[in-house]
Amino acid sequence: MTAPDLTPPEHQHSAIVEQAIEFYVANYGAVERPIVPALQGRFGLTAHQAVIVIRQTTLRRAMAT
């Protein structure tokens, strides 16, 4: 029996995802729409990574208010 592949917890991000989060937080109103393809094109993210960026940006903005 082989062990399943374990992935890091969702809260652990790569450096490029963290850069994308910082960018999106700072430029929230100016990022072109649709957001997922814009983040993919700018940072080379997967669709899943782009969704993580959007989610984390939303959380950070909510906590800031």
C-alpha positions as CSV (number, residue, x, y, z in Angstrom):
1,M,0.0,0.0,0.0
2,T,1.4,3.4,-1.0
3,A,0.8,6.6,0.9
4,P,-1.2,9.3,-0.8
5,D,0.5,12.3,-2.1
6,L,0.2,15.0,0.5
7,T,0.1,18.6,-0.5
8,P,0.9,21.5,1.8
9,P,-1.9,23.2,3.6
10,E,-3.8,25.8,1.6
11,H,-2.5,28.7,3.6
12,Q,1.1,27.9,2.5
13,H,1.7,29.8,-0.7
14,S,4.5,30.0,-3.2
15,A,6.4,33.3,-3.5
16,I,4.7,34.1,-6.8
17,V,1.3,33.7,-5.3
18,E,2.3,35.9,-2.4
19,Q,3.5,38.5,-4.9
20,A,0.3,38.3,-6.8
21,I,-1.7,38.8,-3.6
22,E,0.3,41.9,-2.7
23,F,-0.2,43.3,-6.2
24,Y,-3.9,42.6,-6.2
25,V,-4.4,44.2,-2.7
26,A,-2.5,47.3,-3.8
27,N,-4.2,47.6,-7.2
28,Y,-7.6,46.2,-6.4
29,G,-9.6,48.7,-8.4
30,A,-7.2,48.9,-11.4
31,V,-6.8,45.2,-12.2
32,E,-8.4,44.4,-15.6
33,R,-11.3,42.1,-15.7
34,P,-11.8,39.2,-15.8
35,I,-9.5,38.8,-12.9
36,V,-8.4,35.2,-13.2
37,P,-7.0,35.5,-16.8
38,A,-5.4,38.9,-15.8
39,L,-3.6,37.3,-12.9
40,Q,-2.6,34.3,-14.9
41,G,-1.1,36.5,-17.7
42,R,0.7,38.8,-15.3
43,F,2.1,36.2,-12.9
44,G,2.0,32.9,-14.8
45,L,-0.4,31.4,-12.2
46,T,-2.7,28.4,-12.7
47,A,-6.4,29.0,-12.4
48,H,-6.4,27.5,-8.9
49,Q,-3.6,29.8,-7.8
50,A,-5.4,32.8,-9.2
51,V,-8.5,31.8,-7.2
52,I,-6.3,31.6,-4.1
53,V,-5.0,35.1,-4.8
54,I,-8.6,36.4,-5.2
55,R,-9.7,34.7,-2.0
56,Q,-6.7,35.9,0.1
57,T,-7.1,39.5,-1.3
58,T,-10.8,39.4,-0.3
59,L,-9.9,38.2,3.2
60,R,-7.2,40.8,3.7
61,R,-9.5,43.6,2.5
62,A,-12.2,42.5,4.8
63,M,-9.9,42.4,7.8
64,A,-8.6,45.9,7.0
65,T,-12.0,47.5,7.4
